[in-house]
Amino acid sequence: MMLGLLLARAGVEVAVLEKHADFFRDFRGDTIHPSTLDLMAELGLLEDFLRVPHDRVLQLSGVIGGVTIPIADFSHVPTRCKFLALMPQWDFLNFLADRAKRYACFHLLMQSQAVDLLHAEDRVCGVVALTPGGQQRIEADLVVASDGRGSVLRERAGLLRKQLGAPMDILWMRISRRPSDPEQTFGMVAAGGIFISLNRGTYWQCGYVIPKGAFEQIRTGGLLAFHESVARAAPFLADRVEELRTWDDVRLLTVAVDRLQKWYAPGLLCIGDAAHAMSPIGGVGVNLAIQDAVAAANMIAQPLLRGTVTERELAAVQRRRMFPTRVTQRLQVVIQNRVVRPILARRDAVMKPPLLLQAFVHFPLLRRIPAWLVGVGVRPEHIHTPQAVAPAGAAAPASSRS
């Protein structure tokens, strides 16, 4: 969606395919980082964007063995907005779609799923899509696969992945929030478990980190035992875990960390999770994908306007984005193996904050490091595509805007 907006703004005819009838998918990544908010500002959209209901996170803390540890302080990040915005992803996508549709050359095709690639001689020249009107062939000078970690288009192109591994999966669920609950977003760590709670106003969006592949064993143990484990991990929710009435109230996210060895083929480019599946550690996946989109737009908008995109431009996108991908995934894998895996393996030991994290309590300057890594990241991108065409209604008064 971001790439489509940037290309349409530059005057490129673009179609975005979305297989569902709307964007309402629960438990997607909802963190919008300061680097992404900077991009909204560069597009002149920040003021309107911040009118969309959201929660602001100024600091991130964790509770380890009952001790609260401040981990990240965003008040010093070198960005316009010194906070994380928590916004349901469907609201974010609807906002981008609304702005993109104001450009005549942007086309959003809902209930349209790309299921195969079209080829002409030795290059990709479009996709086969399932639409409400039946199967259609959509031709294009360039196909961008942004269809996630289970990318169909990536598989059809035969692009190879390097698996980096992940020792955990995550169970997502909703539990109601009460006025007496803590305000802040917390990560709670105890022997054998990690529990994440994101404040959504009227409810908590909760993530329970479990060992890789353990969900079936947990289901076999029964819902009552699961209630008890959630209550141990997050004691302040113990009086309402019964809201999880069936296993349908619990969603499994299978965690994967991988990346393509080659992100492109003639006429095809992969970005986001289709190119590099990220661990949920740091909540950086969505924002890294947006950075991919900005870098891609910067490099391919002019070639597309000329009518041809060569492998040279596509390779340049990969070179630009491979370094931040490698660094970020390396940090995630280290945290997974040295922090998450040992915690999940522990059962009876009393958890104590590691000495390094205890230092975050006594030396506030240390909190700026994870804030920068999460909020800004490695090699943040900036928008260099021109605004070649004006959006429809650009001169309309504010009161007439949807």
Secondary structure, DSSP 4 states (H G I P E B T S, - for coil): -HHHHHHHHTT--EEEEESSSS---TTS--EE-HHHHHHHHHTT-HHHHTTS--EEESEEEEEETTEEEEEEEGGGSSSSS-SEEE--HHHHHHHHHHHHTTSTTEEEEET-EEEEEEEETTEEEEEEEEETTEEEEEE-S-EEE---TT-HHHHHHT--EEE---SEEEEEEEEE--TTS-SS-EEEEETTEEEEEEE-SSEEEEEEEEETT-HHHHHHH-HHHHHHHHHHH-GGGGGGGGG--SGGG-EEE----EEES--EETTEEE-GGGTEE--SGGG-HHHHHHHHHHHHHHHHHHHHHHT---HHHHHHHHHHHHHHHHHHHHHHHHHIIIIIHHHHH-SSSPP---HHHHHHHH-GGGGHHHHHHHHT-SS---------SPPTTTTS-GGG--
